[in-house]
Amino acid sequence: MTKSWILKGLFLGLAFYIAMLVQKPIGVSTQFSIATGMIERVISPDLVFENKDNKSGYGSTNAYYNSSGGAIAKDIAKPLNYEMIFIVGIAFGAFAASVLMPKERADIIKNSKREGNSPALYLRLFFGGFLLIYGGRLAGGCTSGHMMSGMTQMSLSSFIFTLFLFPVAIFVAKKWGD
């Protein structure tokens, strides 16, 4: 693929537009809640149950899983869905890219060696990722959901999240980046 950011941006925008037309907006953070619920259900089989009163037909003893008409409870009971396939596709896509583009992989390894392989670096990266996801979920979504799907739907919380994300990212990159 070309190095042109315009073509990549148009391709990404088109992919999100097609996803909205075909299925629904793309977002991945809820899948981590669903995966947690699947593990929780092994320990507590009564966590999710059929409930005709809920819009989805499923309910849960957990208030979060039961919210939105039991939508998350349904996904825990029937996890093979669009979003879970999307998450698995992200992992396989990353693996395929690392195998098919070894030069880019070598550049990533070279950059990580330059910064050092210290526990402090990993702690800093984890903390930054945690803050990013926490902020996204606090605003009612995730980073991909807010910046791409939410903005295409003209969601106010998505615009606010993105408005603060970029200045903070630039500040952090200038303060602690190269």
N, C-alpha and C positions, 0 to 999 in steps of 0.2 A: 504494500500500500504506500502511496505517496507520503512524503513528509509534510505536505500542506495541511495546516491546522484547519483551514476553511473546509476542505473536503471531508476531513475527519469529523468536524463539527456537524456538517450537513448530514453525513451518514448516520451519526449518532442521533441527531434530531429526527431523522426519518425512521430509524429503528424504534424510537420512543413513540412516534406518531402511529406507526403500524401496530405496535403493541396495544396502544389505547383503542384503536379501531377494532382489532381482532379479539382481544381479551379484556384487559384493564390496564391502568397505569403500572409501570414497573416500580417496584420497591422491594427491598430484601430484608429489612430489619425485623419484621414480624415473623419471618421464618425461624429466627433464632428463638423466639418465644414458643413457636410451635414445636421446634426440636426439643426444647426444655420440657414442654408439656408431654411429648412422646416418652421421654425418659421418666418423667414424673408418673406417667400412667402405668409404667411397668411396676413401680413401687406401690402405687395406689390405683388399682384397676377401676374403682368407682369414680375417679376424677372426672371422666367424661361419660355422658349417658344420653340416650335418645330423649328428646323433649319436644313434643308436638306443639307446645305453646311458643317456642322460639322460632323465629323466622327461618333459621338454618335447619331446624329439626333436631338440633343437639343442644345440650346444656352442660354446665360444669359446676362443681362445688367451689371452684376458684372464680371470684368475681371478674377478674380480668379476662379469663377464657370465656366466661359467660356473656361478656359485654358484646354490643353490636349484634344482638339477636343470636348469640352463640356461634358467630362466624369462626372464631379461633377454635372453639371446642370442636366444630365440624372438621376443621383442618387437622386437628390433633387425631381425631378418629379416622379420617381419610387423608393421610398425608401426601398421597401421590397427586399433586396438583401443579398448576402452572408455575407458581412461585418456587416450589421445591425443585422442580426440574430446572428452573432458571439458576438456582443456587448451585446445583450439581454441575450445570453447564459452565458456570463461572470458574469452578475449580478445574474442570477438564480443559477449558479454554486457556487458563493460565499455564497448565502443564504442557499443553500442545504448543503454546507460544514459546515456552522455555526450551522445548526440544527442537522446534522448527527455526528458531531465530537465536542460535548460540552466541552471535556477536553481541546482541543486546543483553543477553544473560551475562556475558563476560564483563560488560560495562557496569552492570549492577553489582557484580561481585567486586570489581575494582573499586567502585565508589564506597561499598561497605567496608572494604579494607582500609580505605583512606580515612574513614571516620573512626575506625577502631572497632573492635568486637567486644566492647566492654559491657558489663551488666548495666552500667549507668545509661548507656545508649539505648538498650532494650527497654529499660524502665521509662526513659523519656519518650520513646516511641509508643509504648503501651499507654502511658498517661495521656499523651496527645490524642491518640485514637479513642481512648475512653471519653475524654472531654468532647470530642467531635460527635460521637454517637450519642452520648448523654444529652447534649444540646439538641441534636436532631430529634431524639425520642421525646424530649421535653416539649418540643414544638409540635409533636404529634406525627412524627414520621421518621425517616432516615435520610442520610445525606443524598443518596441517589433519588429517593422519593421526593424530597423537597426541591432539590436543584433542578431536576429534569421533569419529573412527572407533575409535581406540585405547581411549578411555575407555568407549565403548559395548560394547567387547569385554572390559572389565575388565583391560586390560594395565597391569601395574605400572609399566613404563617410561613409559607415557603419563601416568599419575597423577603420577609424579615430575617429568616435564617440565613439566606444567601447574602443579603446585604451585610450582615455581620461576619459571615464566614470569610469572605475575601479580604477585607481589611485586616482581620486577625491573622490570616494565613500569611499575608505580605509582611506584617509586623514580625511574626515569629521567624519567617524565612530570613529577614534582614538581621534580626537579633542573634539567632543561633545557626543560621545556614552559612553556606560558603560565600 
